[in-house]
Amino acid sequence: MDDFLDKLPEMDLMRSEKMTLVQLIIPVESAHRCVTYLGELGLLQFRDLNADKSPFQRTFATQVKRCGEMSRKLRFFKDQIDKAGLRCLPRHELEPDIELGDLERQLAEHEHEVLEMNSNSEKLRLTYNELLEFKIVLQKASGFLVSSNAHAIGDETELHESTYSNNGFIENSSLLEQEMRHEPLNQSGLRFISGIINKDKLLKFERMLFRATRGNMLFNQTPSDEEIMDPSTSEMVEKIVFVVFFSGEQARTKILKICEAFGANCYPIPEDTTKQKQLSREVLSRLSDLEATLDAGTRHRNNALNAVGYSLTKWMTTVRREKAVYDTLNMLNFDVTKKCLVGEGWCPTFAKTQIHEVLQRATFDSNSQVGVIFHVMQAVESPPTYFRTNKLTNAFQEIIDAYGVARYQEANPAVYSVVTYPFLFAVMFGDWGHGLCLLLGALYLLARERKLSTQKLGSFMEMLFGGRYVILLMALFSIYCGLIYNEFFSVPFHIFGGSAYRCRDTTCSDAYTTGLVKYRDPYPFGVDPSWRGSRTELPYLNSLKMKMSILLGIAQMNLGLILSFFNARFFGSSLDIRYQFIPQMIFLNSLFGYLSLLIIIKWCTGSQADLYHVMIYMFLSPTEELGENELFWGQRPLQARFCYCLWHSLPFHGCFSQNLLHSGKFTWRFQGRTYGVLGTSEVDLDVEPDSARGHQEEEFNFSEIFVHQLIHSIEFVLGSVSNTASYLRLWALSLAHSELSTVFYEKVLLLAWGYENILIRLIGVVVFAFATAFILLMMETLSAFLHALRLHWVEFMGKFFHGDGYKFKPFSFALISDDDE
């Protein structure tokens, strides 16, 4: 037996890559180039030898800070380009590589230029907004003033002053200076303040004015008829022009303070119509000049941003790479002579030759007189886990890693999940009409794969695009299971020939009650379409799907136990094979494996035996005759032996600790290292590299191990029952999906189609389409996806998967994201 097992292949697809701990001794003059070349290769994970130091205490903290500052400037340029609505494509011609110091100097110059232009533009925009508001106030408020003057002629009252709060908003304005040099006002005369305010503040503003003046004022308002840009938010806001008539200096002071508090801009309006027209012409002239100045400034700023934008992508990549290089250099230590940097890291065994060649090339390119010393070290701690994946297997590996990263060279469930995961999903989702809809969605993602991979997608779309091959396989398996269930949007079709049943009489009036008779061989593939609508449809499909769920569950759990055997054999743990794998296989298959055998035999023979009765009395009366429930000759002594093996496997499974005690083997061999049964944590292994060998001499608490093993045995027994029952969700969700689809088809589509009104038919089709899309294709897909996920994480992987490893994260420029800046 051992010879046969030794001849089995090593199952490389199941195991993570073999890892090697290496040490690099790099001369200082070639360190930057060596790390850069290793980042391009992307096959070495550095260990942080300065973990006890803060980021500011490390050797290259200054360079990292410089790169961070350059990243900030580049993000500033990107925001400015996006804000300006420019689309700067990188130049196609090759640009020479730029030194970090030159790039830093260029970025500082460009930032100073852009900031200065932004400051000038904000000042001009503020002046422009004030002039625009002044123009609107002149146009709108003049009507109120004309009406007020007409009433004041009989009383020989004149408006001597216009009060304002925005002093100096137009430079060298002679008319405004004249308005400011009016003669002293009559303290008892009528005055006014005109201005403009945001529309959303108008109601509170008017109420506050009324309360402050105790109603001794007249408030007039009118819309501005055009929106004005808010310089602080760059958004267009709607404003209201107002004119407040009042009397007295005290009221004037209160109104000005209220205007200032509400952000209302007040502008002086002359009483004389001639002056109003002259002032309007002056304001329009200045607005025209400012528009030309703003346009010229915007063009100049856009040209400057375009000049930066052509190289922005390359500069961001350069800075990002340089920062990553210096972050990695900070993980290295100086040697005693301060002339070399010492680094350690993990690399796949197959990559040692490539890394050595890269280091030699870096030494040659940097004109270093001393080469890099590269040698293998003996590792104490567990290596990282590294699986090589492609576009198809990467999504399945991510699903497994979401539960836990496999231990170093532990069996990888993702290899089997590529098939089992979409298949179990399809068992619950089986409908080849819905499967075709999923297939169309997957084909769309695959057809636009190249374009979508370069675009920035939303979180939901990014998730769909990342799982495009998972969706493809789920769709294909759904079509397959839908053909087995013979359901196309819950409607059966005679795809593979005619039905095996026909009507008992010519009228076929009771064909779906008692009138069907079998007259030919069974339907060649899948469920016979004649079961649809018959009175035995639900019992038949329930029995079929329930038994099928049990068979699939037992098969997958057995696969998990077999993988635990290969794990134990790979790590050289014969005790795990003898006292865990063998008892667990005996227990599971003596009970549920036997049930699966009875299901298959009952299907093949067409027996009417009651399997519930057989399984119950297998334990209550194992020697009793089965009678009509006997499925095959020799069933009673066979199930008696199964019952005997089942009960004896439990103490055999619990004797693990006693065997350890009497054999004197106090250690387990696992993950390529030796540690005690109740061994210390991995932190202790890091501190004391030789402590692994010392564990062989240590004593352990027998009672503690016995209790642990007893709990493990009880957990497996209960878990076998609960896990088998958990697979019945395949039956439940498949039935729910089928019944929901039937309800939407019969109670919505067919019901609406029974009316002659075209509008009712159209509404029925629309409701059916929305129900299918949002309930059956979205909610049901998500539900089946999550249930398949649980079956793999708990029922399947719980039999062999520990998932307490850590991922191999090499230093690679290709893995650097924008968030790492």
Secondary structure, 3 states (H helix, E strand, C coil): CHHHHHCCCCCCCCCCCCEEEEEEEEEHHHHHHHHHHHHHHCCCEECCCCCCCCHHHCCCHHHHHHHHHHHHHHHHHHHHHHHHCCCCCCCCCCCCCCCHHHHHHHHHHHHHHHHHHHHHHHHHHHHHHHHHHHHHHHHHHHHHHHHHHHHHCCCCCCCCCEECCCCCCCCCCHHHHHHHCCCCCCCCCEEEEEEEEEHHHHHHHHHHHHHHHCCCCEEEEEECCCCEEECCCCEEECEEEEEEEEECHHHHHHHHHHHHHCCCEECCCCCCHHHHHHHHHHHHHHHHHHHHHHHHHHHHHHHHHHHHHHHHHHHHHHHHHHHHHHHHHCCCEECCCCCEEEEEEEEEHHHHHHHHHHHHHHHHHCCCCCCCEEEEECCCCCCCECCCCCHHHHHHHHHHHHHCCCCCCCCCCHHHHHHHHHHHHHHHHCCHHHHHHHHHHHHHHHHCHHHHCCCCCCHHHHHHHHCHHHHHHHHHHHHHHHHHHCCECCECCCCCCCCCEEECCCCCCCCCCCCEEECCCCCCCCCCHHHCCCCCHHHHHHHHHHHHHHHHHHHHHHHHHHHHHHHHHHCCCHHHHHHHHHHHHHHHHHHHHHHHHHHHHHHHHCCCCCHHHHHHHHHHCCCCCCHHHCCCCCHHHHHHHHHHHHHHHHHHHHCHHHHHHHHCCCEEEECCEEEECCCCCHHHHHHCCCHHHHHHHCCCCHHHHHHHHHHHHHHHHHHHHHHHHHCCHHHHHHHHHHHHHHHHHHHHHHHHHCCCCHHHHHHHHHHHHHHHHHHHHHHHHHHHHHHHHHHHHHHHHHHCCCCCCCECCCCCHHHCCHHHC
